[in-house]
Amino acid sequence: MERHREVTVRGDGASARRPGHGSRGASGRRPVGAPRRRLSLVLAALVLAALALAGCDSGGRTTQGPGPGPGPTGPSNTDPALGWGFTHTQYSADTGDDDAVARARELLSGRGLPQDQAIMGWGAGNPEPSPGTYDFSDLDRRVAYIRSTGATPVITLCCAPDWMKGGKAGASRTDWSVRSLESAPLPSHYKDFAELAAAVAERYPDVRHFIVWNEFKGFFDDTRRRWNYEGYTQLYNEVYAALKKADPANLVGGPYLTMDSYGPQDQSYASSLKGPWGSVDQRVLDAFTYWNKHRKGADFVVVDGASFTRTDQMLPDAFAATDKLTAVSDWVREQSGLPLWWAEYYVEPDASGWSEQRRVATQAAALAALARGGTGTAFYWSPEQQGGPCPGCLWSPTQRDDGGAELPMYALIARFAAAFPPGTRFTTVSVAADDVPNVRVLANATTVLVVNTLDREIDAKVDGRSFPMAAYEVRWLTR
């Protein structure tokens, strides 16, 4: 079902814990952040009054659709392959100290990495707390920030308002617990969710890329012990049709399945997609196959996953385990015939104790593995915090007055994106025989990436050049 890992979830002023489903934070897990309490009773009354003035029927529904949002829109990027970017999570660069926010904006503006944002959770509030009543304030802020950096915005259409899941309507009644947030819409509300997706697309007319749902959340059938791929595909097809109706130029992708794997010793759900790193769960492949056969259409295909197994095994080691990312990429592209996206990818189990240098080196190996598999778009799950140590973060927390500064992980992803954009033709390079087990290499006609996979210094000879490398060093060579 889901990865059996405990994950702290930031809720509406509280916290909860649940078995993780690829949900990771600094060391690889991603907290499913729900927004802060956004309305006091006084503000709620003011909002209701404003809605009344804007025009609501007796049931509280807005009589007009949400329409285009505020702020200027940039030119639309219609390329189905966007390259290497990141996802905004609960805390990001759009809030905090003014100087730090500006500093982060300047950093992001220099590279143009594509940026992804969910419509509910991970820094965004409930977009439709009651049927027909919209609140895009948080999403407006995030999209505006992405636009201000000149990057291509991507929207993940997850999660769903409570009333679509059998919960209560109303902004003050939003349940930010993980159990609620990660519930799927009821089948009777698939069309309502599709209409919300269309409203989002209409509000941000420059956004062209939409990912449908997130990791099959709420679509596991406990009785049959498999994914409810029929239900997800029905939801996907409703959303696909609504987005194409809103604008045929919209690009839509799914199914955003987590490509879980097991070690060779666990044959419970073994499949033919396997290697020294383990075997991908056959139930996941079944879900993908069904979606791929019955989808109404798709402009790109989306998956996520980790190089390690569900029990946190890195096989044969953390660097060689990244070969799983290449194998999965090859399989998905062969099955779908579509441009490949990784919405999330992870290489580091919880509580690893890794240094930042080792973390960056393993991430570099993962990026190279994804590129070898023909990945056209991949998003790093940004584990930003409000303060303190921030392992794996892209920039220092903007809640600090000295925040917004580039960190090593951002430097790596930005340079990789510039050196190896989508469509890169990779070449082989010579590596000394005694270095082959110790380095990971990726090269094109102009650039060579070399990663030392050892926790000690080595003398490497790559592409005809000899040079020393520090422990877990990432070296860039110009050809």
C-alpha positions in Angstrom: 0.0 0.0 0.0 2.1 2.9 1.3 5.7 3.1 2.4 5.8 2.2 6.1 7.6 5.2 7.4 6.7 7.6 10.1 6.4 11.1 8.8 5.7 14.3 10.7 2.9 16.3 9.0 2.4 19.9 9.7 -1.3 20.6 10.0 -3.5 23.5 11.0 -1.5 24.3 14.1 -1.1 20.7 15.1 0.9 17.7 13.9 0.0 14.1 13.0 2.0 11.0 12.1 1.3 8.4 9.5 2.9 5.7 7.5 4.7 7.6 4.7 3.9 7.3 1.1 7.1 8.7 -0.4 6.6 11.7 1.9 9.9 13.2 2.6 11.6 16.2 4.2 15.2 17.2 4.6 16.8 13.8 4.4 14.5 12.8 1.6 11.1 12.7 3.3 8.7 15.4 2.3 6.3 16.9 4.9 2.8 17.3 3.6 2.5 20.9 4.9 -1.0 22.3 5.3 -1.3 26.1 5.5 -1.3 28.1 8.6 -4.5 29.2 10.2 -5.4 31.8 7.7 -8.6 33.3 9.0 -9.7 34.6 12.4 -13.5 34.8 13.0 -13.3 38.5 12.2 -11.5 37.9 8.9 -13.9 35.1 8.1 -16.8 37.5 8.5 -15.1 40.1 6.2 -14.5 37.4 3.6 -18.1 36.3 3.7 -19.2 39.9 3.3 -16.9 40.4 0.4 -18.3 37.3 -1.3 -21.8 38.7 -0.8 -20.8 41.9 -2.5 -19.1 40.0 -5.3 -22.3 38.2 -6.0 -23.3 34.9 -4.4 -26.5 33.0 -4.6 -28.5 32.0 -1.5 -26.4 28.9 -1.1 -23.1 30.8 -0.9 -22.0 29.9 -4.4 -20.3 32.5 -6.5 -22.5 33.4 -9.4 -19.5 33.9 -11.6 -16.6 31.6 -12.3 -13.2 32.5 -10.8 -11.9 33.8 -14.1 -8.3 35.0 -14.7 -6.3 35.8 -11.6 -4.5 39.0 -10.7 -1.2 40.0 -12.0 0.5 39.9 -15.3 1.0 36.6 -17.2 4.0 35.7 -19.2 4.4 33.8 -22.4 3.3 30.2 -22.2 5.9 27.4 -22.5 4.3 24.6 -24.5 7.3 22.3 -24.5 6.4 18.9 -23.1 10.0 18.5 -21.7 11.0 21.3 -19.3 14.3 20.0 -17.8 15.4 20.0 -14.2 13.5 22.0 -11.6 12.0 21.8 -8.1 8.7 21.7 -6.3 7.6 24.3 -3.7 6.5 22.8 -0.4 5.1 24.2 2.9 7.8 26.7 3.4 9.3 28.4 0.3 10.9 31.5 -1.0 7.7 33.5 -1.4 7.3 34.5 2.3 9.6 35.7 5.0 12.0 38.5 5.4 11.6 41.0 2.5 15.3 41.1 1.7 15.7 37.4 1.9 12.7 36.8 -0.4 14.2 39.3 -2.9 17.5 37.6 -2.6 16.0 34.2 -3.4 14.0 35.7 -6.3 17.3 37.0 -7.7 18.9 33.6 -7.3 16.0 31.8 -9.0 15.7 34.4 -11.8 19.2 33.7 -12.9 18.5 30.0 -13.9 14.9 29.7 -15.0 14.4 26.2 -13.4 10.8 25.0 -13.9 8.8 25.1 -10.6 5.8 23.0 -9.5 3.1 23.9 -7.0 0.1 21.8 -5.7 -3.3 23.4 -5.6 -4.1 22.3 -2.0 -1.5 21.6 0.8 2.2 22.1 0.6 1.8 25.9 1.1 -1.6 26.3 -0.5 -4.9 26.6 1.2 -8.3 25.1 0.3 -9.0 26.4 -3.2 -12.8 25.7 -3.1 -13.9 25.4 0.5 -17.5 25.3 -0.5 -19.0 24.3 -3.9 -18.5 27.3 -6.2 -16.8 29.4 -3.6 -13.1 29.8 -4.4 -10.1 31.0 -2.5 -7.0 31.1 -4.6 -5.1 33.6 -2.4 -2.2 31.2 -1.5 -2.0 29.7 -5.0 -2.1 33.3 -6.4 0.9 34.2 -4.3 2.9 31.1 -5.2 2.2 31.4 -9.0 3.0 35.1 -8.8 6.4 34.3 -7.2 7.2 31.7 -9.9 6.2 34.2 -12.6 8.5 36.8 -11.0 11.5 34.5 -11.4 10.8 34.0 -15.1 10.4 30.3 -14.6 7.9 27.9 -16.2 5.1 27.3 -13.7 3.7 23.8 -13.3 0.6 22.9 -11.3 -0.1 19.6 -9.6 -3.8 19.1 -9.3 -3.9 17.7 -5.7 -5.4 17.7 -3.2 -9.2 17.9 -3.1 -11.6 20.1 -1.0 -13.2 18.3 2.0 -16.7 18.4 0.5 -15.6 16.4 -2.5 -14.3 13.6 -0.1 -17.4 13.3 2.1 -16.3 16.0 4.5 -17.8 19.3 5.5 -17.9 22.4 3.4 -16.6 25.8 4.6 -13.1 27.3 5.0 -13.1 27.0 8.7 -14.0 23.3 8.5 -11.1 22.2 6.4 -9.5 19.1 7.9 -5.8 19.3 7.4 -5.0 15.9 8.9 -3.1 13.6 6.6 -6.0 11.1 6.6 -8.2 13.8 5.1 -5.7 15.6 2.9 -4.6 12.4 1.3 -8.1 11.1 0.6 -9.3 10.9 -3.0 -12.5 12.6 -4.2 -15.5 10.4 -4.1 -16.5 9.1 -7.6 -19.7 11.2 -7.3 -17.4 14.3 -7.2 -14.9 13.4 -9.9 -16.6 15.8 -12.2 -16.5 18.5 -9.5 -12.8 18.1 -9.1 -12.4 18.3 -12.9 -14.3 21.5 -12.9 -12.0 22.8 -10.2 -9.0 21.9 -12.4 -10.5 23.8 -15.3 -11.1 26.8 -13.0 -7.4 26.7 -12.0 -6.4 26.6 -15.6 -8.6 29.5 -16.4 -7.2 31.5 -13.5 -3.6 31.1 -14.7 -3.8 31.2 -18.5 -0.1 31.2 -18.9 0.3 27.8 -17.1 0.3 25.0 -19.6 1.5 22.0 -17.7 -0.8 20.2 -15.3 -0.1 17.0 -13.4 -3.3 15.0 -12.3 -3.3 14.1 -8.6 -0.3 12.9 -6.6 1.0 9.4 -5.9 -2.5 7.7 -6.3 -3.3 9.2 -2.8 -6.5 7.6 -1.5 -6.7 5.1 -4.4 -5.4 2.0 -2.6 -8.0 -0.8 -2.3 -7.4 -2.4 1.1 -9.7 -5.2 0.4 -8.1 -6.3 -2.8 -4.6 -5.2 -1.7 -4.0 -3.4 -4.9 -4.3 0.1 -6.4 -7.7 1.2 -7.5 -6.4 2.1 -10.9 -9.9 2.1 -12.4 -11.0 4.9 -10.1 -7.9 7.0 -10.7 -8.1 6.6 -14.4 -11.8 7.7 -14.3 -10.8 10.8 -12.4 -7.8 11.4 -14.7 -10.0 11.2 -17.8 -12.5 13.7 -16.3 -9.7 16.1 -15.5 -8.0 15.6 -18.9 -11.3 16.4 -20.8 -12.0 19.5 -18.6 -8.5 20.9 -19.1 -8.5 20.4 -22.9 -12.0 22.0 -23.0 -10.7 25.0 -21.1 -7.8 25.3 -23.6 -6.7 22.7 -26.1 -3.2 24.0 -25.6 -3.1 22.8 -22.0 -0.7 19.9 -21.5 -1.8 17.1 -19.1 0.0 14.2 -17.6 -0.3 11.3 -15.1 -0.5 8.9 -13.4 2.1 10.0 -10.9 2.6 6.5 -9.5 5.3 5.8 -6.9 7.6 3.2 -8.4 8.1 1.3 -5.1 10.6 -1.6 -5.1 11.5 -4.5 -2.9 14.9 -6.2 -2.2 15.7 -9.4 -4.0 14.9 -11.4 -0.8 11.3 -10.2 -0.8 9.4 -11.9 -3.7 5.9 -10.9 -2.5 5.2 -8.6 -5.4 8.2 -9.2 -7.6 8.1 -8.2 -11.2 10.3 -8.5 -14.3 11.4 -4.9 -13.9 14.3 -5.6 -11.6 18.1 -5.3 -11.1 20.7 -5.5 -8.4 18.7 -2.6 -6.8 15.6 -4.9 -6.3 12.3 -5.4 -8.1 9.5 -2.9 -8.8 6.2 -3.8 -7.2 4.1 -5.7 -9.8 1.0 -3.9 -8.4 2.4 -0.6 -9.4 3.2 -1.9 -12.9 -0.4 -3.2 -13.2 -1.8 0.2 -12.2 0.4 1.9 -14.8 -0.5 -0.5 -17.5 -4.2 0.0 -16.9 -3.9 3.8 -16.9 -1.8 3.7 -20.0 -4.3 1.5 -21.9 -7.5 3.4 -20.8 -6.3 7.0 -20.6 -8.3 9.4 -22.8 -5.0 11.1 -23.7 -1.8 12.4 -22.3 0.9 14.9 -23.3 3.5 13.5 -20.9 3.8 10.6 -18.4 4.6 11.2 -14.7 6.1 8.9 -12.1 8.0 9.3 -8.9 10.0 7.0 -6.6 13.2 6.4 -4.7 16.4 4.6 -5.5 16.1 2.6 -2.3 13.6 0.0 -1.4 10.4 0.2 0.7 12.5 -1.0 3.7 15.2 1.7 3.0 17.7 -0.7 1.5 20.2 0.9 -0.9 21.3 -1.9 -3.1 24.1 -2.6 -3.8 25.0 0.8 -2.4 23.6 4.3 -2.4 25.2 5.2 -5.8 24.6 1.9 -7.6 21.0 2.0 -6.4 20.4 5.0 -8.7 20.5 2.6 -11.6 16.9 1.8 -10.7 16.0 5.3 -11.9 17.4 4.6 -15.3 15.7 1.2 -15.5 12.3 2.6 -14.5 12.7 5.5 -16.9 13.5 3.2 -19.8 10.5 1.0 -19.0 8.0 3.8 -18.6 9.1 5.5 -21.9 8.9 2.2 -23.7 5.4 1.5 -22.4 3.9 4.9 -22.9 5.8 6.5 -25.9 5.4 9.8 -24.1 7.9 12.4 -22.7 8.9 11.3 -19.2 8.5 13.3 -16.1 9.6 12.5 -12.6 7.5 14.5 -10.2 9.7 13.4 -7.3 12.8 11.3 -6.9 14.7 10.4 -3.8 18.1 8.8 -2.9 18.5 9.2 0.8 16.5 7.3 3.5 15.4 9.0 6.7 17.9 9.6 9.5 20.8 8.8 7.2 23.3 11.0 9.0 24.9 12.0 5.6 27.0 15.0 5.2 25.9 17.6 2.7 28.8 16.7 0.4 27.6 13.1 0.3 24.0 14.2 -0.2 24.9 16.4 -3.1 27.1 13.7 -4.7 24.4 11.0 -4.5 21.9 13.5 -5.9 24.3 14.1 -8.8 24.4 10.4 -9.5 20.6 10.3 -9.4 20.3 13.2 -11.9 22.8 11.4 -14.2 20.7 8.2 -13.9 17.5 9.9 -14.8 19.1 11.6 -17.7 20.5 8.3 -19.0 17.0 7.0 -18.9 15.7 9.8 -21.2 13.9 11.8 -18.5 12.7 15.1 -20.0 11.5 16.8 -16.8 12.3 16.1 -13.1 11.4 18.0 -10.0 13.5 18.0 -6.8 11.2 18.0 -3.7 12.4 21.1 -1.9 12.6 20.5 1.8 12.7 24.1 2.9 12.4 24.9 6.6 11.8 28.1 8.5 15.1 28.2 10.2 18.0 26.2 11.7 19.9 23.5 9.8 18.3 22.8 6.4 20.0 19.7 4.9 19.3 19.3 1.2 17.7 22.7 0.9 18.1 24.8 -2.2 18.5 28.2 -0.5 18.9 29.3 3.1 15.4 29.9 4.8 13.9 33.2 3.8 12.4 33.6 7.2 15.8 34.6 8.4 17.2 38.1 7.5 20.2 36.5 5.9 18.2 33.9 4.1 17.7 33.4 0.4 21.3 32.5 -0.4 22.3 29.7 -2.7 23.1 26.3 -1.1 25.1 23.5 -2.7 22.0 21.5 -3.8 20.7 24.4 -5.8 24.1 25.0 -7.4 24.2 21.3 -8.5 20.7 21.2 -10.0 21.1 24.6 -11.7 24.4 23.6 -13.3 23.1 20.2 -14.3 20.1 21.8 -15.9 22.3 24.1 -17.9 24.8 21.4 -18.9 22.3 18.7 -19.8 18.9 20.1 -21.0 16.2 17.9 -22.5 17.3 16.3 -25.8 21.0 16.2 -24.8 23.0 13.7 -26.8 25.2 11.9 -24.4 28.6 10.5 -25.3 31.0 8.0 -23.8 34.2 9.0 -22.1 37.3 7.0 -21.1 37.6 6.1 -17.4 40.7 4.3 -16.0 40.0 0.7 -15.1 40.7 1.2 -11.4 38.4 4.2 -11.3 35.4 2.5 -12.9 34.0 1.2 -9.5 34.6 4.5 -7.8 33.2 7.2 -10.1 29.9 8.0 -11.8 30.2 9.8 -15.1 27.9 11.6 -17.5 29.1 13.5 -20.6 28.0 15.3 -23.7 30.1 17.0 -26.4 31.1 19.9 -24.2 30.8 18.8 -20.5 31.7 15.9 -18.3 30.2 15.3 -14.8 32.4 13.2 -12.5 31.2 12.0 -9.1 33.5 10.4 -6.5 31.3 7.8 -4.8 33.9 7.1 -2.0 34.3 8.8 1.4 37.9 9.3 0.7 40.2 11.1 -1.7 41.1 9.4 -5.0 43.2 10.2 -8.0 40.9 9.8 -11.0 41.7 9.6 -14.7 38.6 10.5 -16.8 38.4 11.6 -20.4 42.2 11.4 -20.7 42.8 13.8 -17.7 44.2 12.9 -14.3 43.1 14.9 -11.2 42.6 14.4 -7.5 39.1 14.3 -6.1 38.0 14.9 -2.5 35.6 12.5 -0.8 32.2 12.6 -2.5 33.4 15.4 -4.8 31.3 16.5 -7.8 33.7 17.7 -10.5 32.8 19.4 -13.8 35.1 19.1 -16.8 35.0 21.2 -19.9 35.8 19.3 -23.1 
